[in-house]
């Protein structure tokens, strides 16, 4: 055997040894990951997570929070069942279930991505005492907010978001609220509240798209059949676009753009072919029987000009009004 061949065999054995070590390490890491994932599926681990969430919520609220169960893979989804919030023995909020599907890999890109968020059957009980104070006024403990502010100051946090937030689809299903001690025009009950929306929130901009929002109230009776809108803000401009409001008797469309630092670039456009004012009579003080007409409204506020066109009919009498007005806009002064 030559010296060269012996050296080659030695290098081959050394390379084979490192290959085997690499395989063993990879296999060991894989087994640990499998065991960790298996641990997350055990009842003990899920119970620990559920109790931890309850402790955090109870520390932040002047109320007792209980969660009936926790499900989901925890890596890609999570669900909470039978959530209840009580204060001094009185129920404030119950939720049948909250479920979320998310992408943990998006965190590597600095994005908290929730693909689906569903809140099913939330029930809210609001009551007001003899002094006019609602029961949720002091629900959040003051020391919790103070500690959060102090922690943020100590860490030098400027208040920015740690992640961009993306919610692909959020739904609230069959929500309701009970108002005890409410005064006119606050309703005694809101029922059949349903919401479908999406959102994207960053430090520079915020956008919320309301695909569908509907509910009805009792005492007074009112039904919002559909509300859709696209709400966005980039710090310089707040925009409400593609606004559509459909109630039991009305249909209203429009858009609004508000520019705080340059009001001349702000505008508002509201249109309704047949505005049934009688549907909103409950917003007025009780003045006895008042017959409110149906109106066709076209309202435009753009730059320093207001244009309004209103026509209506009542008791066989028709009226039409067109108006154009120039308004003076004082731009906000900036401190030097």
Phi, psi and omega in degrees: 000133181278163178296323182295317181292323178296319178296321180294320179296323180295318179294324180295318179294322179295317178296321178295322179296315179295326177296316179296321178298318179298319179296317179298316180297313180299317180296320179297315179297318180298318179296319179297320178295318179296318179295321179295317178295321178296324179297322181294343181267358180279151178298325180298312182296316180296323178294322177296317179295316180299314180293326178296316178298319178298317181296316180297317180293319180293328177290332184269342187241152170273055184199169178253125181250130176232143180235124184288325182194164180226132179221185183101169180284342183072332177278321181240349181202158177210148177219138176244137183238149174051062179272134180222137176238120180233149177225123181054038177084352181260137178288134175249319183210136169229145178225127180298314178196152172230124180230148180216141172243134187214168180247108179293335182290336180294336178298333178294337177264005181077028182234128171268100188254114175252112184284326181211130177228122182234125174248114188254126174055055173286138179234122184242131177245116178245135178222152182238135182276185184295338179268005178082018181262128180282150185292344180263002184301318182245034181292322179271128181293135182295323182294334178293316178291323179295317179296323179295320179294316180296318179297320179295320180292318182295326182275357181075017181292129181271003178096002180285160179285138177290334179221153164289145183245126178233122176243109184293315178208128177237137181225138167246124186243129172053051178275161177206161178214139178247129181245108178261129181084013180286148177250155179309135005261018179292129182288161176281338182204142170243129184226166178051045179277122180227138183220136170231126185205169172220162184206151171219121187232124175229177177295331185267333185207158177223136178219128177232126177251117177266109181281321180199132177218127183208153177191172169221155182243161176235137176053069009274160180273128179205143179231120170263108184279328180197137170223124174233145180192157174240114184249127182217153177209136176240018181093325180260333184222137172247124185234138173237104186242165179052041181281125176225125178236121178237122178246192180296330185232357188227157174220119185233137177231156177171185174205155182222135173231125183239122179243098186304322184273354179209080186298337180293340177266004177276155177203157176216132179229120180231130181225143173207125181287330181211088182275108181273095183295334182299334180293335182256019181298332182293343178283344182271152173299154181292107181242021183084196182285116177235127178267114182259134184280166171269135185235149167256121189238134173226105185243127180227122172243114182219127183056238182251027182234135175244126177237129181223136177231121183228133174222147182206166180219135179207131179053041178079359181256133180249147178217146180220137182224127173243134181221145176222129183220141172264132182241150179268125180248122177267115180290144180297137179276145180255136178291142178273000000 
